[in-house]
Amino acid sequence: MNSFLFGLKSGVPIGLGYLSVSFTFGIMAVSYGFEWWQAVLISMTTVTSAGQLAGIGVMVNPGQYLQMLISQLTINVRYSFMSISLSQKVSSSFNGIKRWFAAFLMTDEIFAVASSQKEVSEKFFFGLMVMPYLGWTFGTLAGSILGNILPDIVLNSLCLAIYGMFLAIISPEARKSKAVISVVAVAAILHCIFYYVPVLNEISSGLTVSICAIIAAVFGAIFFPINNDGEEEA
């Protein structure tokens, strides 16, 4: 199968999951006083769920620039680590401005799917980007226009779709790789600690995700190193 078409097909589940999440964002943006087109414009130029939700909260209170800087940095810094990690797998032709475009659509789900490939070509990655971007954009549009007419039980159900998508992405790789399931388990345990332990639960969700990801990645690098052939060492 053509690499672009394979990437396009691989991105369909992500795009469907993004429809529900961005639908919720569209509803919240309009409830904060944004016009529907402003909500859509934010989604088209940002593509970060937690970052957008935190951002519009600060935008409705002008002057809080430092808070905006800190919140966006802690929430989105994890994408830098994902990009660094994925750069080890990209093909030799995937360089220059192509990487700039790729970085724009670096999300948790896109990273998870791309990193499951032995080598990531630019055609595959750009194909993978299409459906998530469309899902994120049109979900925001639908939420900002139609959200107010749906009952609460439907809206709450839509918010759960993103978690199901994460499980669908992780499960196949976790069943085949001891390293993946171990790193996922460490990250989950750490996140529970940050959620329930006093003082630690006061740390922002964005910074918590970054800390858990870094520690889990270091754990994986130490206990499940990759040899020069790209295979996990026993």
N, CA and C atoms as a LAMMPS dump frame, in Angstrom:
ITEM: TIMESTEP
0
ITEM: NUMBER OF ATOMS
702
ITEM: BOX BOUNDS ff ff ff
-5.0000000000000000e+02 5.0000000000000000e+02
-5.0000000000000000e+02 5.0000000000000000e+02
-5.0000000000000000e+02 5.0000000000000000e+02
ITEM: ATOMS id mol type element x y z
1 1 1 N 0.842 -1.196 0
2 1 2 C 0 0 0
3 1 3 C 0.878 1.247 0
4 2 1 N 0.471 2.258 -0.751
5 2 2 C 1.17 3.53 -0.771
6 2 3 C 1.314 4.086 0.645
7 3 1 N 2.517 4.626 0.942
8 3 2 C 2.799 5.103 2.303
9 3 3 C 1.814 6.178 2.753
10 4 1 N 1.473 7.092 1.849
11 4 2 C 0.531 8.159 2.206
12 4 3 C -0.845 7.585 2.532
13 5 1 N -1.321 6.649 1.718
14 5 2 C -2.63 6.05 1.953
15 5 3 C -2.635 5.231 3.234
16 6 1 N -1.517 4.557 3.505
17 6 2 C -1.413 3.787 4.751
18 6 3 C -1.478 4.723 5.956
19 7 1 N -0.779 5.864 5.858
20 7 2 C -0.843 6.849 6.93
21 7 3 C -2.236 7.42 7.084
22 8 1 N -2.901 7.68 5.945
23 8 2 C -4.268 8.211 5.965
24 8 3 C -5.207 7.232 6.672
25 9 1 N -5.083 5.953 6.34
26 9 2 C -5.907 4.926 6.966
27 9 3 C -5.609 4.809 8.456
28 10 1 N -4.343 4.899 8.813
29 10 2 C -3.943 4.796 10.225
30 10 3 C -4.47 5.963 11.048
31 11 1 N -4.696 7.107 10.404
32 11 2 C -5.154 8.295 11.121
33 11 3 C -6.653 8.38 11.312
34 12 1 N -7.419 7.48 10.684
35 12 2 C -8.886 7.54 10.786
36 12 3 C -9.369 7.388 12.235
37 13 1 N -8.896 6.379 12.994
38 13 2 C -9.361 6.267 14.394
39 13 3 C -9.035 7.497 15.232
40 14 1 N -7.865 8.097 14.967
41 14 2 C -7.488 9.306 15.707
42 14 3 C -8.43 10.452 15.361
43 15 1 N -8.707 10.593 14.077
44 15 2 C -9.612 11.657 13.639
45 15 3 C -10.991 11.528 14.261
46 16 1 N -11.505 10.299 14.355
47 16 2 C -12.818 10.072 14.965
48 16 3 C -12.794 10.412 16.45
49 17 1 N -11.704 10.045 17.113
50 17 2 C -11.581 10.391 18.532
51 17 3 C -11.485 11.89 18.752
52 18 1 N -10.78 12.57 17.856
53 18 2 C -10.634 14.018 17.985
54 18 3 C -11.951 14.76 17.764
55 19 1 N -12.851 14.156 17.004
56 19 2 C -14.149 14.793 16.791
57 19 3 C -14.847 15.065 18.12
58 20 1 N -14.834 14.07 18.998
59 20 2 C -15.54 14.215 20.272
60 20 3 C -14.842 15.188 21.21
61 21 1 N -13.51 15.125 21.244
62 21 2 C -12.765 16.006 22.148
63 21 3 C -12.884 17.459 21.712
64 22 1 N -12.687 17.716 20.427
65 22 2 C -12.767 19.093 19.934
66 22 3 C -14.202 19.614 19.965
67 23 1 N -15.178 18.698 19.897
68 23 2 C -16.581 19.085 20.045
69 23 3 C -16.782 19.756 21.405
70 24 1 N -16.197 19.139 22.439
71 24 2 C -16.278 19.7 23.785
72 24 3 C -15.585 21.051 23.863
73 25 1 N -14.431 21.169 23.192
74 25 2 C -13.727 22.453 23.186
75 25 3 C -14.578 23.536 22.537
76 26 1 N -15.225 23.199 21.423
77 26 2 C -16.084 24.162 20.739
78 26 3 C -17.188 24.674 21.651
79 27 1 N -17.785 23.775 22.415
80 27 2 C -18.844 24.162 23.351
81 27 3 C -18.301 25.119 24.406
82 28 1 N -17.144 24.766 24.982
83 28 2 C -16.563 25.595 26.043
84 28 3 C -16.166 26.971 25.521
85 29 1 N -15.58 27.012 24.323
86 29 2 C -15.14 28.296 23.771
87 29 3 C -16.311 29.25 23.593
88 30 1 N -17.41 28.745 23.057
89 30 2 C -18.599 29.583 22.853
90 30 3 C -19.188 30.014 24.195
91 31 1 N -19.162 29.106 25.174
92 31 2 C -19.7 29.453 26.498
93 31 3 C -18.866 30.539 27.174
94 32 1 N -17.582 30.66 26.783
95 32 2 C -16.699 31.688 27.325
96 32 3 C -16.852 33.024 26.599
97 33 1 N -17.652 33.035 25.536
98 33 2 C -17.888 34.276 24.818
99 33 3 C -17.211 34.384 23.462
100 34 1 N -16.519 33.337 23.035
101 34 2 C -15.881 33.36 21.723
102 34 3 C -16.922 33.13 20.629
103 35 1 N -16.68 33.701 19.464
104 35 2 C -17.506 33.414 18.296
105 35 3 C -17.129 32.031 17.756
106 36 1 N -18.042 31.402 17
107 36 2 C -17.761 30.063 16.494
108 36 3 C -16.525 30.039 15.609
109 37 1 N -16.337 31.091 14.809
110 37 2 C -15.19 31.106 13.907
111 37 3 C -13.879 31.307 14.659
112 38 1 N -13.947 31.983 15.79
113 38 2 C -12.746 32.143 16.607
114 38 3 C -12.326 30.805 17.207
115 39 1 N -13.309 30.024 17.657
116 39 2 C -13.019 28.701 18.201
117 39 3 C -12.385 27.809 17.144
118 40 1 N -12.936 27.856 15.933
119 40 2 C -12.41 27.041 14.829
120 40 3 C -10.996 27.495 14.467
121 41 1 N -10.766 28.797 14.448
122 41 2 C -9.444 29.33 14.109
123 41 3 C -8.4 28.887 15.131
124 42 1 N -8.781 28.882 16.404
125 42 2 C -7.867 28.428 17.455
126 42 3 C -7.491 26.967 17.228
127 43 1 N -8.483 26.133 16.917
128 43 2 C -8.209 24.713 16.685
129 43 3 C -7.356 24.495 15.443
130 44 1 N -7.58 25.279 14.409
131 44 2 C -6.827 25.114 13.161
132 44 3 C -5.361 25.513 13.316
133 45 1 N -5.076 26.423 14.229
134 45 2 C -3.713 26.933 14.356
135 45 3 C -2.98 26.429 15.591
136 46 1 N -3.657 25.623 16.418
137 46 2 C -3.032 25.178 17.658
138 46 3 C -2.951 23.655 17.774
139 47 1 N -4.08 22.98 17.714
140 47 2 C -4.16 21.515 17.798
141 47 3 C -3.518 20.983 19.074
142 48 1 N -4.002 21.42 20.218
143 48 2 C -3.566 20.873 21.499
144 48 3 C -4.726 20.976 22.472
145 49 1 N -5.295 19.847 22.821
146 49 2 C -6.533 19.854 23.61
147 49 3 C -6.385 20.565 24.951
148 50 1 N -5.473 20.093 25.795
149 50 2 C -5.308 20.711 27.112
150 50 3 C -4.812 22.144 26.995
151 51 1 N -3.935 22.389 26.022
152 51 2 C -3.412 23.735 25.826
153 51 3 C -4.495 24.715 25.429
154 52 1 N -5.4 24.281 24.566
155 52 2 C -6.484 25.16 24.137
156 52 3 C -7.47 25.424 25.269
157 53 1 N -7.796 24.394 26.027
158 53 2 C -8.743 24.574 27.129
159 53 3 C -8.174 25.514 28.185
160 54 1 N -6.885 25.361 28.464
161 54 2 C -6.245 26.261 29.433
162 54 3 C -6.103 27.656 28.845
163 55 1 N -5.824 27.721 27.546
164 55 2 C -5.6 29.013 26.899
165 55 3 C -6.813 29.907 26.875
166 56 1 N -7.972 29.342 26.546
167 56 2 C -9.162 30.196 26.478
168 56 3 C -9.57 30.676 27.862
169 57 1 N -9.228 29.893 28.881
170 57 2 C -9.523 30.325 30.247
171 57 3 C -8.733 31.561 30.627
172 58 1 N -7.496 31.639 30.15
173 58 2 C -6.653 32.802 30.419
174 58 3 C -7.029 33.971 29.513
175 59 1 N -7.419 33.66 28.278
176 59 2 C -7.746 34.717 27.303
177 59 3 C -8.958 35.55 27.717
178 60 1 N -9.861 34.961 28.473
179 60 2 C -11.036 35.727 28.891
180 60 3 C -10.707 36.653 30.067
181 61 1 N -9.482 36.531 30.593
182 61 2 C -9.021 37.425 31.659
183 61 3 C -7.751 38.124 31.185
184 62 1 N -7.873 39.169 30.385
185 62 2 C -6.719 39.823 29.758
186 62 3 C -5.667 40.272 30.77
187 63 1 N -4.416 40.224 30.33
188 63 2 C -3.323 40.715 31.164
189 63 3 C -2.552 39.626 31.87
190 64 1 N -3.062 38.382 31.858
191 64 2 C -2.388 37.3 32.578
192 64 3 C -1.386 36.596 31.656
193 65 1 N -0.467 37.35 31.139
194 65 2 C 0.473 36.815 30.149
195 65 3 C 1.442 35.806 30.765
196 66 1 N 1.885 36.077 31.979
197 66 2 C 2.812 35.151 32.636
198 66 3 C 2.128 33.812 32.899
199 67 1 N 0.886 33.864 33.324
200 67 2 C 0.14 32.643 33.559
201 67 3 C -0.046 31.865 32.255
202 68 1 N -0.309 32.58 31.173
203 68 2 C -0.446 31.95 29.864
204 68 3 C 0.851 31.251 29.465
205 69 1 N 1.978 31.942 29.667
206 69 2 C 3.277 31.379 29.299
207 69 3 C 3.557 30.11 30.094
208 70 1 N 3.352 30.165 31.398
209 70 2 C 3.657 29.012 32.247
210 70 3 C 2.741 27.836 31.939
211 71 1 N 1.454 28.103 31.791
212 71 2 C 0.499 27.018 31.556
213 71 3 C 0.756 26.337 30.219
214 72 1 N 1.019 27.13 29.163
215 72 2 C 1.254 26.538 27.844
216 72 3 C 2.585 25.796 27.793
217 73 1 N 3.584 26.31 28.488
218 73 2 C 4.886 25.642 28.506
219 73 3 C 4.794 24.286 29.196
220 74 1 N 4.15 24.255 30.358
221 74 2 C 4.074 22.996 31.103
222 74 3 C 3.166 21.98 30.419
223 75 1 N 2.125 22.461 29.764
224 75 2 C 1.197 21.543 29.101
225 75 3 C 1.796 20.97 27.816
226 76 1 N 2.504 21.801 27.061
227 76 2 C 2.935 21.408 25.719
228 76 3 C 4.388 20.991 25.593
229 77 1 N 5.161 21.094 26.674
230 77 2 C 6.58 20.75 26.581
231 77 3 C 6.784 19.285 26.22
232 78 1 N 5.816 18.434 26.535
233 78 2 C 5.966 17.009 26.235
234 78 3 C 6.096 16.75 24.735
235 79 1 N 5.529 17.628 23.911
236 79 2 C 5.626 17.424 22.465
237 79 3 C 7.071 17.538 21.977
238 80 1 N 7.877 18.318 22.679
239 80 2 C 9.293 18.42 22.33
240 80 3 C 9.985 17.083 22.522
241 81 1 N 9.666 16.415 23.64
242 81 2 C 10.27 15.105 23.898
243 81 3 C 9.796 14.072 22.876
244 82 1 N 8.535 14.157 22.499
245 82 2 C 8.011 13.234 21.487
246 82 3 C 8.721 13.443 20.155
247 83 1 N 8.921 14.702 19.792
248 83 2 C 9.581 15.01 18.522
249 83 3 C 11.017 14.498 18.509
250 84 1 N 11.719 14.681 19.62
251 84 2 C 13.094 14.196 19.719
252 84 3 C 13.132 12.675 19.582
253 85 1 N 12.21 12.02 20.249
254 85 2 C 12.145 10.562 20.191
255 85 3 C 11.853 10.073 18.779
256 86 1 N 10.861 10.687 18.132
257 86 2 C 10.464 10.243 16.801
258 86 3 C 11.528 10.566 15.749
259 87 1 N 12.345 11.579 16.002
260 87 2 C 13.386 11.957 15.036
261 87 3 C 14.392 10.831 14.823
262 88 1 N 14.46 9.885 15.781
263 88 2 C 15.375 8.756 15.645
264 88 3 C 14.855 7.705 14.676
265 89 1 N 13.57 7.831 14.296
266 89 2 C 12.957 6.823 13.429
267 89 3 C 12.64 7.318 12.026
268 90 1 N 12.751 8.598 11.781
269 90 2 C 12.341 9.137 10.488
270 90 3 C 13.357 8.765 9.41
271 91 1 N 12.895 8.677 8.175
272 91 2 C 13.759 8.333 7.057
273 91 3 C 14.699 9.489 6.74
274 92 1 N 15.756 9.21 6.004
275 92 2 C 16.773 10.222 5.698
276 92 3 C 16.219 11.377 4.858
277 93 1 N 15.165 11.102 4.081
278 93 2 C 14.571 12.147 3.238
279 93 3 C 13.62 13.06 4.009
280 94 1 N 13.33 12.688 5.251
281 94 2 C 12.404 13.456 6.091
282 94 3 C 13.214 14.518 6.825
283 95 1 N 13.442 15.656 6.188
284 95 2 C 14.301 16.676 6.779
285 95 3 C 13.821 18.076 6.428
286 96 1 N 14.556 19.074 6.908
287 96 2 C 14.269 20.464 6.588
288 96 3 C 12.878 20.907 6.981
289 97 1 N 12.224 21.616 6.081
290 97 2 C 10.914 22.202 6.366
291 97 3 C 9.847 21.131 6.585
292 98 1 N 10.09 19.932 6.079
293 98 2 C 9.143 18.833 6.296
294 98 3 C 8.979 18.555 7.79
295 99 1 N 10.078 18.646 8.516
296 99 2 C 10.013 18.408 9.963
297 99 3 C 9.256 19.527 10.678
298 100 1 N 9.33 20.728 10.133
299 100 2 C 8.577 21.838 10.73
300 100 3 C 7.081 21.564 10.65
301 101 1 N 6.633 21.121 9.488
302 101 2 C 5.217 20.801 9.32
303 101 3 C 4.821 19.623 10.212
304 102 1 N 5.697 18.658 10.313
305 102 2 C 5.416 17.487 11.151
306 102 3 C 5.275 17.897 12.613
307 103 1 N 6.127 18.812 13.06
308 103 2 C 6.089 19.255 14.455
309 103 3 C 4.765 19.938 14.788
310 104 1 N 4.171 20.605 13.807
311 104 2 C 2.899 21.297 14.025
312 104 3 C 1.799 20.322 14.426
313 105 1 N 1.815 19.112 13.865
314 105 2 C 0.774 18.124 14.157
315 105 3 C 1.292 17.017 15.055
316 106 1 N 2.291 17.293 15.877
317 106 2 C 2.774 16.291 16.827
318 106 3 C 1.85 16.273 18.04
319 107 1 N 1.036 15.24 18.135
320 107 2 C 0.148 15.058 19.275
321 107 3 C 0.429 13.698 19.901
322 108 1 N -0.151 13.446 21.058
323 108 2 C 0.087 12.179 21.758
324 108 3 C -0.276 10.983 20.874
325 109 1 N -1.451 11.056 20.249
326 109 2 C -1.943 9.928 19.471
327 109 3 C -1.165 9.739 18.171
328 110 1 N -0.856 10.824 17.494
329 110 2 C -0.078 10.741 16.261
330 110 3 C 1.319 10.198 16.562
331 111 1 N 1.904 10.65 17.663
332 111 2 C 3.211 10.128 18.068
333 111 3 C 3.14 8.631 18.347
334 112 1 N 2.094 8.192 19.052
335 112 2 C 1.963 6.776 19.401
336 112 3 C 1.884 5.904 18.156
337 113 1 N 1.101 6.329 17.171
338 113 2 C 0.961 5.546 15.939
339 113 3 C 2.252 5.589 15.119
340 114 1 N 2.841 6.762 14.979
341 114 2 C 4.06 6.901 14.18
342 114 3 C 5.221 6.123 14.786
343 115 1 N 5.337 6.167 16.106
344 115 2 C 6.462 5.497 16.765
345 115 3 C 6.341 3.978 16.72
346 116 1 N 5.162 3.465 16.376
347 116 2 C 4.999 2.011 16.256
348 116 3 C 5.572 1.475 14.945
349 117 1 N 5.94 2.404 14.022
350 117 2 C 6.531 2.003 12.754
351 117 3 C 8.048 1.836 12.899
352 118 1 N 8.615 0.927 12.105
353 118 2 C 10.066 0.742 12.141
354 118 3 C 10.784 1.974 11.605
355 119 1 N 10.264 2.539 10.517
356 119 2 C 10.799 3.766 9.953
357 119 3 C 9.643 4.654 9.519
358 120 1 N 9.749 5.934 9.8
359 120 2 C 8.67 6.872 9.49
360 120 3 C 9.071 7.719 8.293
361 121 1 N 8.373 7.528 7.184
362 121 2 C 8.633 8.333 5.991
363 121 3 C 7.766 9.58 6.027
364 122 1 N 8.143 10.589 5.239
365 122 2 C 7.349 11.814 5.225
366 122 3 C 5.965 11.574 4.648
367 123 1 N 5.846 10.682 3.671
368 123 2 C 4.541 10.396 3.078
369 123 3 C 3.61 9.757 4.101
370 124 1 N 4.132 8.819 4.865
371 124 2 C 3.312 8.179 5.895
372 124 3 C 2.865 9.197 6.939
373 125 1 N 3.791 10.018 7.405
374 125 2 C 3.459 10.953 8.477
375 125 3 C 2.462 12.006 8.01
376 126 1 N 2.651 12.522 6.807
377 126 2 C 1.719 13.534 6.318
378 126 3 C 0.349 12.929 6.045
379 127 1 N 0.31 11.664 5.638
380 127 2 C -0.973 10.983 5.505
381 127 3 C -1.628 10.796 6.856
382 128 1 N -0.807 10.478 7.857
383 128 2 C -1.307 10.278 9.223
384 128 3 C -1.876 11.562 9.803
385 129 1 N -1.382 12.705 9.383
386 129 2 C -1.809 13.995 9.923
387 129 3 C -3.197 14.419 9.442
388 130 1 N -3.601 13.959 8.269
389 130 2 C -4.785 14.516 7.609
390 130 3 C -6.059 14.343 8.421
391 131 1 N -6.413 13.096 8.754
392 131 2 C -7.684 12.839 9.434
393 131 3 C -7.751 13.444 10.838
394 132 1 N -6.671 13.362 11.634
395 132 2 C -6.718 14.038 12.937
396 132 3 C -6.946 15.543 12.821
397 133 1 N -6.298 16.17 11.835
398 133 2 C -6.459 17.619 11.669
399 133 3 C -7.894 17.959 11.271
400 134 1 N -8.447 17.19 10.33
401 134 2 C -9.83 17.427 9.911
402 134 3 C -10.796 17.141 11.055
403 135 1 N -10.559 16.053 11.783
404 135 2 C -11.425 15.719 12.912
405 135 3 C -11.404 16.798 13.979
406 136 1 N -10.202 17.322 14.259
407 136 2 C -10.067 18.365 15.287
408 136 3 C -10.773 19.65 14.854
409 137 1 N -10.631 20 13.591
410 137 2 C -11.224 21.241 13.079
411 137 3 C -12.742 21.151 12.996
412 138 1 N -13.254 20.096 12.353
413 138 2 C -14.701 19.978 12.169
414 138 3 C -15.413 19.633 13.472
415 139 1 N -14.732 18.968 14.397
416 139 2 C -15.322 18.719 15.705
417 139 3 C -15.541 20.017 16.461
418 140 1 N -14.554 20.915 16.377
419 140 2 C -14.692 22.236 17.002
420 140 3 C -15.837 23.013 16.379
421 141 1 N -15.92 22.962 15.055
422 141 2 C -16.997 23.66 14.347
423 141 3 C -18.36 23.137 14.788
424 142 1 N -18.505 21.819 14.841
425 142 2 C -19.782 21.222 15.242
426 142 3 C -20.127 21.569 16.679
427 143 1 N -19.126 21.514 17.561
428 143 2 C -19.379 21.815 18.968
429 143 3 C -19.769 23.251 19.203
430 144 1 N -19.109 24.169 18.494
431 144 2 C -19.397 25.595 18.692
432 144 3 C -20.758 25.994 18.132
433 145 1 N -21.257 25.237 17.152
434 145 2 C -22.543 25.573 16.547
435 145 3 C -23.702 24.765 17.131
436 146 1 N -23.456 23.468 17.381
437 146 2 C -24.545 22.573 17.771
438 146 3 C -24.527 22.143 19.235
439 147 1 N -23.46 22.454 19.941
440 147 2 C -23.293 21.941 21.302
441 147 3 C -24.42 22.246 22.262
442 148 1 N -24.999 23.397 22.147
443 148 2 C -26.016 23.818 23.117
444 148 3 C -27.339 23.05 22.998
445 149 1 N -27.516 22.318 21.907
446 149 2 C -28.794 21.619 21.731
447 149 3 C -28.728 20.157 22.181
448 150 1 N -27.528 19.674 22.565
449 150 2 C -27.381 18.281 22.984
450 150 3 C -27.557 18.151 24.496
451 151 1 N -28.145 17.041 24.976
452 151 2 C -28.306 16.828 26.422
453 151 3 C -26.953 16.571 27.09
454 152 1 N -26.887 16.818 28.388
455 152 2 C -25.632 16.675 29.134
456 152 3 C -25.073 15.256 29.078
457 153 1 N -25.953 14.259 29.096
458 153 2 C -25.476 12.867 29.117
459 153 3 C -24.697 12.536 27.84
460 154 1 N -25.094 13.125 26.724
461 154 2 C -24.38 12.905 25.458
462 154 3 C -23.031 13.618 25.484
463 155 1 N -23.014 14.829 25.999
464 155 2 C -21.774 15.593 26.059
465 155 3 C -20.759 14.911 26.962
466 156 1 N -21.223 14.394 28.113
467 156 2 C -20.322 13.699 29.03
468 156 3 C -19.772 12.423 28.409
469 157 1 N -20.589 11.75 27.627
470 157 2 C -20.155 10.52 26.963
471 157 3 C -19.086 10.808 25.917
472 158 1 N -19.225 11.907 25.217
473 158 2 C -18.252 12.275 24.2
474 158 3 C -16.868 12.507 24.805
475 159 1 N -16.836 13.002 26.031
476 159 2 C -15.557 13.292 26.682
477 159 3 C -14.754 12.022 26.971
478 160 1 N -15.436 10.867 27.036
479 160 2 C -14.751 9.606 27.337
480 160 3 C -14.098 8.985 26.109
481 161 1 N -14.445 9.451 24.934
482 161 2 C -13.951 8.827 23.7
483 161 3 C -12.44 8.889 23.588
484 162 1 N -11.821 9.98 24.051
485 162 2 C -10.386 10.131 23.919
486 162 3 C -9.639 9.055 24.695
487 163 1 N -10.18 8.644 25.859
488 163 2 C -9.513 7.615 26.66
489 163 3 C -9.595 6.255 25.974
490 164 1 N -10.717 5.976 25.353
491 164 2 C -10.852 4.742 24.597
492 164 3 C -9.878 4.699 23.433
493 165 1 N -9.647 5.851 22.811
494 165 2 C -8.712 5.925 21.7
495 165 3 C -7.288 5.645 22.166
496 166 1 N -6.913 6.183 23.324
497 166 2 C -5.592 5.912 23.878
498 166 3 C -5.391 4.415 24.097
499 167 1 N -6.4 3.761 24.679
500 167 2 C -6.31 2.322 24.938
501 167 3 C -6.184 1.544 23.634
502 168 1 N -6.915 1.962 22.623
503 168 2 C -6.861 1.274 21.332
504 168 3 C -5.477 1.402 20.691
505 169 1 N -4.806 2.511 20.933
506 169 2 C -3.475 2.732 20.371
507 169 3 C -2.42 1.921 21.12
508 170 1 N -2.542 1.901 22.444
509 170 2 C -1.519 1.269 23.276
510 170 3 C -1.633 -0.25 23.282
511 171 1 N -2.846 -0.776 23.324
512 171 2 C -3.063 -2.209 23.533
513 171 3 C -2.333 -3.124 22.553
514 172 1 N -2.417 -2.894 21.232
515 172 2 C -1.724 -3.814 20.311
516 172 3 C -0.22 -3.896 20.553
517 173 1 N 0.427 -2.739 20.782
518 173 2 C 1.867 -2.733 21.018
519 173 3 C 2.21 -3.339 22.372
520 174 1 N 1.36 -3.084 23.384
521 174 2 C 1.618 -3.604 24.725
522 174 3 C 1.552 -5.124 24.756
523 175 1 N 0.7 -5.714 23.933
524 175 2 C 0.572 -7.167 23.878
525 175 3 C 1.808 -7.817 23.259
526 176 1 N 2.519 -7.079 22.409
527 176 2 C 3.683 -7.639 21.721
528 176 3 C 5.001 -7.302 22.409
529 177 1 N 5.019 -6.258 23.225
530 177 2 C 6.283 -5.77 23.777
531 177 3 C 6.228 -5.644 25.299
532 178 1 N 7.132 -6.328 25.955
533 178 2 C 7.25 -6.223 27.412
534 178 3 C 7.687 -4.818 27.806
535 179 1 N 8.528 -4.209 26.968
536 179 2 C 9.016 -2.862 27.258
537 179 3 C 7.875 -1.86 27.264
538 180 1 N 6.981 -1.943 26.269
539 180 2 C 5.871 -0.99 26.164
540 180 3 C 4.944 -1.104 27.363
541 181 1 N 4.54 -2.322 27.703
542 181 2 C 3.61 -2.493 28.822
543 181 3 C 4.25 -2.054 30.132
544 182 1 N 5.571 -2.266 30.277
545 182 2 C 6.261 -1.857 31.508
546 182 3 C 6.323 -0.338 31.627
547 183 1 N 6.657 0.337 30.512
548 183 2 C 6.746 1.795 30.525
549 183 3 C 5.363 2.413 30.76
550 184 1 N 4.332 1.842 30.132
551 184 2 C 2.961 2.328 30.333
552 184 3 C 2.553 2.156 31.797
553 185 1 N 2.897 1.023 32.383
554 185 2 C 2.544 0.764 33.785
555 185 3 C 3.223 1.767 34.715
556 186 1 N 4.505 2.039 34.46
557 186 2 C 5.238 3.007 35.284
558 186 3 C 4.601 4.388 35.172
559 187 1 N 4.27 4.798 33.942
560 187 2 C 3.651 6.11 33.731
561 187 3 C 2.296 6.198 34.433
562 188 1 N 1.514 5.114 34.372
563 188 2 C 0.189 5.109 35.007
564 188 3 C 0.306 5.197 36.527
565 189 1 N 1.241 4.446 37.091
566 189 2 C 1.445 4.464 38.545
567 189 3 C 1.882 5.861 39.005
568 190 1 N 2.809 6.437 38.262
569 190 2 C 3.283 7.778 38.612
570 190 3 C 2.153 8.799 38.545
571 191 1 N 1.321 8.695 37.506
572 191 2 C 0.22 9.651 37.368
573 191 3 C -0.769 9.504 38.527
574 192 1 N -1.012 8.273 38.969
575 192 2 C -1.9 8.055 40.123
576 192 3 C -1.317 8.688 41.379
577 193 1 N 0.003 8.579 41.522
578 193 2 C 0.669 9.195 42.678
579 193 3 C 0.489 10.706 42.661
580 194 1 N 0.693 11.306 41.478
581 194 2 C 0.541 12.753 41.355
582 194 3 C -0.917 13.183 41.536
583 195 1 N -1.835 12.289 41.249
584 195 2 C -3.259 12.636 41.352
585 195 3 C -3.764 12.557 42.796
586 196 1 N -3.272 11.569 43.543
587 196 2 C -3.841 11.314 44.869
588 196 3 C -2.993 11.831 46.042
589 197 1 N -1.699 11.942 45.87
590 197 2 C -0.834 12.34 46.987
591 197 3 C -0.924 13.849 47.223
592 198 1 N -1.184 14.256 48.46
593 198 2 C -1.25 15.694 48.763
594 198 3 C 0.04 16.397 48.355
595 199 1 N -0.063 17.667 48.036
596 199 2 C 1.02 18.522 47.548
597 199 3 C 1.313 18.201 46.072
598 200 1 N 1.573 16.917 45.766
599 200 2 C 1.833 16.543 44.374
600 200 3 C 0.598 16.783 43.506
601 201 1 N -0.594 16.617 44.087
602 201 2 C -1.814 16.8 43.284
603 201 3 C -2.116 18.263 42.996
604 202 1 N -1.287 19.161 43.505
605 202 2 C -1.447 20.576 43.203
606 202 3 C -0.656 21.005 41.968
607 203 1 N 0.185 20.101 41.476
608 203 2 C 0.963 20.384 40.269
609 203 3 C 0.037 20.348 39.063
610 204 1 N 0.227 21.238 38.121
611 204 2 C -0.651 21.319 36.946
612 204 3 C -0.604 20.021 36.145
613 205 1 N -1.707 19.721 35.461
614 205 2 C -1.811 18.472 34.703
615 205 3 C -0.769 18.405 33.59
616 206 1 N -0.486 19.538 32.941
617 206 2 C 0.494 19.544 31.863
618 206 3 C 1.886 19.184 32.354
619 207 1 N 2.286 19.771 33.479
620 207 2 C 3.603 19.474 34.043
621 207 3 C 3.651 18.043 34.555
622 208 1 N 2.544 17.562 35.113
623 208 2 C 2.479 16.185 35.596
624 208 3 C 2.705 15.195 34.458
625 209 1 N 2.053 15.431 33.34
626 209 2 C 2.216 14.55 32.173
627 209 3 C 3.67 14.53 31.73
628 210 1 N 4.306 15.696 31.687
629 210 2 C 5.696 15.774 31.249
630 210 3 C 6.621 15.027 32.204
631 211 1 N 6.41 15.214 33.502
632 211 2 C 7.252 14.539 34.494
633 211 3 C 7.1 13.025 34.398
634 212 1 N 5.86 12.566 34.329
635 212 2 C 5.602 11.122 34.238
636 212 3 C 6.204 10.541 32.962
637 213 1 N 6.086 11.271 31.864
638 213 2 C 6.619 10.792 30.582
639 213 3 C 8.138 10.68 30.627
640 214 1 N 8.796 11.68 31.211
641 214 2 C 10.26 11.669 31.278
642 214 3 C 10.755 10.515 32.144
643 215 1 N 10.148 10.354 33.331
644 215 2 C 10.576 9.284 34.233
645 215 3 C 10.325 7.917 33.614
646 216 1 N 9.15 7.748 32.992
647 216 2 C 8.835 6.459 32.352
648 216 3 C 9.793 6.183 31.196
649 217 1 N 10.137 7.222 30.431
650 217 2 C 11.065 7.056 29.307
651 217 3 C 12.455 6.669 29.805
652 218 1 N 12.905 7.305 30.876
653 218 2 C 14.213 6.963 31.456
654 218 3 C 14.2 5.524 31.963
655 219 1 N 13.108 5.129 32.594
656 219 2 C 12.951 3.749 33.055
657 219 3 C 13.082 2.777 31.884
658 220 1 N 12.395 3.085 30.779
659 220 2 C 12.461 2.224 29.602
660 220 3 C 13.849 2.177 29.001
661 221 1 N 14.534 3.323 28.957
662 221 2 C 15.879 3.373 28.384
663 221 3 C 16.878 2.565 29.208
664 222 1 N 16.694 2.558 30.53
665 222 2 C 17.621 1.846 31.411
666 222 3 C 17.374 0.337 31.387
667 223 1 N 16.1 -0.051 31.515
668 223 2 C 15.782 -1.465 31.662
669 223 3 C 15.456 -2.177 30.344
670 224 1 N 15.131 -1.413 29.299
671 224 2 C 14.829 -2.027 28.002
672 224 3 C 15.549 -1.272 26.889
673 225 1 N 16.876 -1.267 26.903
674 225 2 C 17.632 -0.532 25.88
675 225 3 C 17.457 -1.152 24.492
676 226 1 N 17.66 -0.34 23.473
677 226 2 C 17.579 -0.781 22.08
678 226 3 C 18.995 -0.949 21.538
679 227 1 N 19.268 -2.09 20.914
680 227 2 C 20.605 -2.304 20.363
681 227 3 C 20.767 -1.603 19.017
682 228 1 N 21.911 -1.746 18.418
683 228 2 C 22.208 -1.03 17.166
684 228 3 C 21.355 -1.495 15.996
685 229 1 N 20.752 -2.684 16.121
686 229 2 C 19.889 -3.198 15.059
687 229 3 C 18.457 -2.773 15.228
688 230 1 N 18.187 -1.954 16.264
689 230 2 C 16.817 -1.485 16.503
690 230 3 C 15.948 -2.487 17.228
691 231 1 N 16.581 -3.524 17.833
692 231 2 C 15.83 -4.542 18.553
693 231 3 C 15.979 -4.345 20.046
694 232 1 N 14.938 -4.734 20.807
695 232 2 C 15.015 -4.636 22.259
696 232 3 C 15.994 -5.671 22.791
697 233 1 N 16.829 -5.223 23.724
698 233 2 C 17.756 -6.156 24.358
699 233 3 C 17.033 -6.884 25.475
700 234 1 N 17.362 -8.143 25.652
701 234 2 C 16.708 -8.963 26.685
702 234 3 C 17.136 -8.522 28.071
